[in-house]
Amino acid sequence: MPQVTINYKKPETLKILKSLAKYLDFDILKDKESISTINGVSLIPGDSSIDISDLKEIFSNNNIDAAKLRKEAWTRKK
């Protein structure tokens, strides 16, 4: 089934489209996925159902120091 996306600014536009949908026999679907953008980069929300407690086992035995990681990650290489 072909689909069309309509972007609108005013809430009244949606009311008009809903009334047209009754007469012209088309469906209006809500956007299930909300993707935000910052400076052209898409931000996709993470899955909150993922259990990250399993990662504790991986990182707990590796003497990882946050200060050392920051220093190495932000050092500019010449």
VOGU-3710 file (C-alpha; in Angstrom, 3 decimals, decimal comma):
1> mpqvtinykk> 0,000/0,000/0,000  1,468/3,397/-0,944  2,140/5,847/1,876  2,418/9,607/2,040  3,953/11,654/4,847  2,449/15,066/5,521  4,252/17,533/7,775  2,070/20,201/9,330  2,540/23,008/11,833  -0,971/23,806/13,016
11> petlkilksl> -3,120/21,341/15,008  -6,128/22,417/12,937  -4,513/20,775/9,922  -4,725/17,382/11,605  -8,421/17,913/12,313  -9,023/18,709/8,645  -7,030/15,657/7,535  -9,039/13,422/9,878  -12,303/14,693/8,419  -10,967/14,137/4,893
21> akyldfdilk> -9,898/10,622/5,866  -13,516/9,687/6,560  -14,669/10,794/3,117  -11,687/9,663/1,048  -11,162/6,371/2,904  -7,539/6,670/4,023  -5,854/6,027/7,357  -3,908/8,400/9,555  -1,118/6,727/11,501  0,753/8,207/14,417
31> dkesisting> 4,515/8,289/14,207  5,671/5,403/16,407  9,314/6,325/16,307  10,427/9,729/17,458  13,873/10,564/16,139  15,425/13,854/17,197  18,300/15,517/15,426  21,096/17,716/16,738  23,306/19,425/14,158  22,074/16,996/11,509
41> vslipgdssi> 22,883/13,891/13,576  19,942/11,600/14,350  19,424/10,631/17,982  17,646/7,336/18,464  16,409/6,564/21,985  18,000/3,537/23,621  16,171/0,377/24,584  15,412/0,616/28,304  14,590/-3,093/28,529  18,238/-4,126/28,077
51> disdlkeifs> 19,833/-5,450/31,271  23,285/-3,881/31,561  24,176/-5,709/34,777  25,881/-8,383/32,648  28,447/-5,796/31,556  29,616/-5,341/35,146  31,399/-8,682/34,978  33,306/-7,635/31,865  34,540/-4,306/33,215  35,031/-5,067/36,918
61> nnnidaaklr> 38,226/-7,132/36,525  40,051/-4,798/34,134  41,403/-1,980/36,378  39,689/0,699/34,315  40,329/4,203/35,624  37,976/6,964/34,471  40,638/9,680/34,732  43,061/7,660/32,620  40,380/6,979/30,011  39,508/10,683/29,802
71> keawtrkk> 43,148/11,667/29,443  43,780/9,148/26,660  40,528/9,827/24,837  40,892/13,618/24,772  44,590/13,809/23,976  45,191/15,382/20,586  47,661/13,493/18,472  50,097/15,659/16,542
//
